[in-house]
Amino acid sequence: MKRLFASLILLVLLAACTSQWQEIGPPVDTPHFTDKAFHTADGADLPLRIWLPWDKPLEASIIGLHGFNDYNRAFDAPGKGLARRGFALYAFDQRGFGGAPQRGLWSSTDQMIDDLATAARLAKAAHPDKPVYLLGESMGAAVMLAAVTRHADMPVDGIILAAPAIWGWQTQSSLNRAVMDFAMAVMPRVAVQPNGVYREASNNHYMLRQMWRDPKIIKATRVDTAFGLVELMTEAFDAGAKLTGNPRWLIMFGDREDILTSDSVASFIGSLPKLPPEQGRLALYPQSHHMMLRDLQARVLYDDIAAWIRDPAANLPSGADKAP
């Protein structure tokens, strides 16, 4: 009996030492949007929110992808702001986040990219005579970077990346890598909540307090999920140098970035190809933080995004693209 008990304990310990990823089923259905969900080919319903212009003609459709441990509510302010400017915005909870199935478990970079490509096709089908753009925040922007270098066939006219998560292995210290490798080897399923470390993600403190109280925001992150994020950021960093200008891109960073390291941002910016402004444009905002789309002065970014979509060759209204 003691030997059996010891064997069971050993099996439990071994199970705890193995990573756990999302289980994605085979295609069983036709993907489509409903009023409240992005129904995927494998039958998963990813919660969806839609903002439509109500007092002016539709100019373009935009797919919004939220950041790490966040969900589609991240686009509440940007969705309203861009709808007022004539754009439709579709934002869904990525797998493992918000109200999506298998909460807390990482799916894969491949699956996140496939979901985005499908959503882009559905947005184009909803408004076939209008252009489609992608708008990503942090992790969502990293997914978009990886996606456009893999899927040249996506019906996308442009990508807008707000503080893309590009802190990949290329810019991580050897100590960070060693700690992550050790954690993955001994406790990949353990969820960790950072304590004692303060970072100012935004100057919108009311929004930050709402996020802290929001039960859909993941507060403690599994080790294997964090590892998956770094793998995604690694591919996103490499994708920057591969951007061709088709689709055209607008990449935005804030000078008050306090989540990504300054070295990783500088290295990524230095890797971007030098293209004509109408194909690729970098904008630097002196007062913006990591969650720049929700900062108190975010309307400046909404104006820039709208102006860039309408005329990618013109200077941005804010002048942020003139920054050195």
Disulfide bonds with the S-S distance in Angstrom:
none
